[in-house]
Amino acid sequence: MFIKSLGNTFCKQLHFIQTFRKTSSLAKMACTPVTEMNDSQLTDWINSFDTVMTDCDGVLWVGSEAIPGSPELINRFRELGKKVFYVTNNSTKHRREYKQKVDKLGFGGELDEIIGTAYLAASYLEDTGFDKTKKVYIVGSTGITQELDDVGIQYLPIGPDSNVEHRDLSSLTVDLDPNVDAVIAAMDLHISFTKLLKAASYLSRPGSIFIATNTDAQFPMKGKDIIVPGTGSMVAAVETAAGRKPIVLGKPNRLMFDIVQKRHPSVKPERTLMIGDRADTDILLGKNCGLQTLMVGSGVHSIGKIREWEVSEDTEERRLVADKYIDKLGDLLDKIKHL
């Protein structure tokens, strides 16, 4: 009887310990709505970061329209002495196009404060000493070619490509450039069998470099009943055909923050705020780099999803929980006007 009682007591204690550990772990992942913070808490939080890294589409604007209050909030951050960087996984535009857009919509900023994955791809090849007598094959668009032009790296023409003659696979022929030594896989509206064949063939060469700008599975299209394949679907096709993994540059991989630090050595991760609308890219970048995180509900993910992740049994899902949440950036403006 004593042994049975002791066993029951032990089981209860074990259950308590397991429950405590579980709930403690989950508690650490709780997301705080900014609207529930008092003035003192808000002031302490604003003073806890010097650098802001923000996603663009769904956070600052939707399409060609600024989300109300977002331009004013970004400029208020600058008035408070914060350094602001725009970070995007979109590889279809050169930084100059983003500069025109942030100026037109009233956000402001300098060219070197804009970090896109097309820029990352060119910077990666430049920083790793890519042989400029060689060429790059691109499954992608003009954002990448323009960034490569800036660093003097040659590439093959982009756009539609059906230059493969065949009636069946056994008689298939294709001309390959002997000087190609790298492949960049990105968003390409002209993705085709020919492009996959060429990319995989170039990647079979010893020492060839395989870069992917990002792996976003879908392109968010609110209010439409269609699914738009994202860069990740195209990268996966090249990866499968080539039988090898790429170096992935964009969020949530830490290279985007690393290049900010490299260009601006004073930036400290613990005093940097990452703002995003998508947890598996923006917020996870913050978690991977030790940054503070703020989720906005104006884009892909909602507070409802955050609450689901907070109590998930999956540790990877709990990592998607941001430190703070607000419906849209503009809602923060009135709360920090007094600072």
Salt bridges, closest charged atoms under 4 A:
ASP50 OD2 - ARG271 NE 2.51
ASP55 OD1 - LYS251 NZ 2.85
GLU79 OE1 - ARG76 NH1 3.02
ASP103 OD2 - LYS99 NZ 2.55
ASP112 OD2 - HIS264 NE2 4.00
GLU113 OE2 - LYS83 NZ 2.97
GLU126 OE1 - LYS132 NZ 2.79
ASP127 OD2 - LYS262 NZ 3.33
ASP127 OD2 - ARG263 NH1 3.83
GLU147 OE1 - HIS94 NE2 3.56
GLU147 OE2 - ARG95 NE 3.05
ASP150 OD2 - HIS94 NE2 2.64
ASP150 OD2 - ARG96 NH1 3.66
ASP161 OD2 - LYS198 NZ 2.82
ASP177 OD2 - LYS135 NZ 2.96
ASP188 OD2 - LYS195 NZ 2.67
GLU239 OE2 - LYS245 NZ 2.92
ASP258 OD1 - ARG254 NH2 3.04
ASP280 OD1 - ARG278 NE 3.15
ASP282 OD1 - LYS251 NZ 2.67
GLU308 OE1 - LYS305 NZ 3.23
GLU310 OE2 - ARG307 NH1 2.63
GLU313 OE2 - LYS22 NZ 2.53
GLU316 OE1 - ARG319 NH1 3.91
ASP331 OD1 - LYS328 NZ 2.78
ASP334 OD1 - LYS337 NZ 3.30
